Amino acid sequence: MAGHSKWSQIKRKKGANDKKRSAMYSKHIRAIGAAVRSGGGGDPAGNLSLKNAIAAAKTDTVPIDNIENAVKRALGAEAGAAEFKEVTYEGYGPGGTAIFIEALTDNVNRTVADIRSVFNKRGGSLGTSGSVAWQFEKKGVLLLRDTAEAVQEIAIENGAEDIQESEEGLEISTGPADLYAVQEALSGAGYEIENAALTMIPNVLVTVEGDDVRKLLVIIDALEELDDVQNVYSNADMPEDEDEE
C-alpha cells in the first residue's frame, strides 16, 4: 500500500512549496467558515463539522491565529455572504484507478466545469454520481511514530478498528464517530499524534506503475490546485519512491 500510505501523503504536503501551502491554508479557512455558517456555531465542542475542519487545519499546520480569526469572521459574516455547500465528484485515472473528490463551492456549475476540464486535459474522465464512491469508505485515521504496545492497547480500548505498523510508525483506523475518542485518549496518555483526520479509504487497491504513476499524480495535483477542491482520494497502489517525486 506504499502509494496509498497516509505517511507518504503527509510527506508530500509537508514538502509543498510556499504557493501550494498558502492555497492549502485558504482551503482550510474556507472549510472552517462554512462549518460555522452551517448553523452549528463557533464552538467545536458542539459543532462536529467545525471540529473536523479545525482538526484538519491543524494537521496541515495552519497557524492557530488564522483558525481563530476564520471562526470570528464567520460568526460576524453579514447577511448575503457567499454560501458554500459540500459536493463530491467521481472519476477515473490511468490504469483504471478510481478518484473521489470532495469540494466546497458557492457555484456548482463552475466547480464541475473546472474538474471536468482537469480530467479531459490530462487523460482522465469524470464519472457519474456513484460510479466509484462504492469503492471508498469514510474512516478516521491517526498516525503516530510511537509503536509501543501500550499505544495500540489504548487505541483498541477506545474504538480503533485496525492498526498497521510500518517503519515510520503506526497507522490507526477508526469508525468516523470514534476518531476523537481515540485521539483524545492517546493525547491524554502523553503520546504525540502526527496526524488525525477523517478520510476516505479505498476498499480495493489498483496497482499503478511506470508512466501511469506520473499521469495519475499530474491529475491529482491539478485537482488539488483548484480553489473549490478540498480533498482528492484515489485507490492507487504505487511505489512509494515514485509517489514522492
Disulfide bonds with the S-S distance in Angstrom:
none
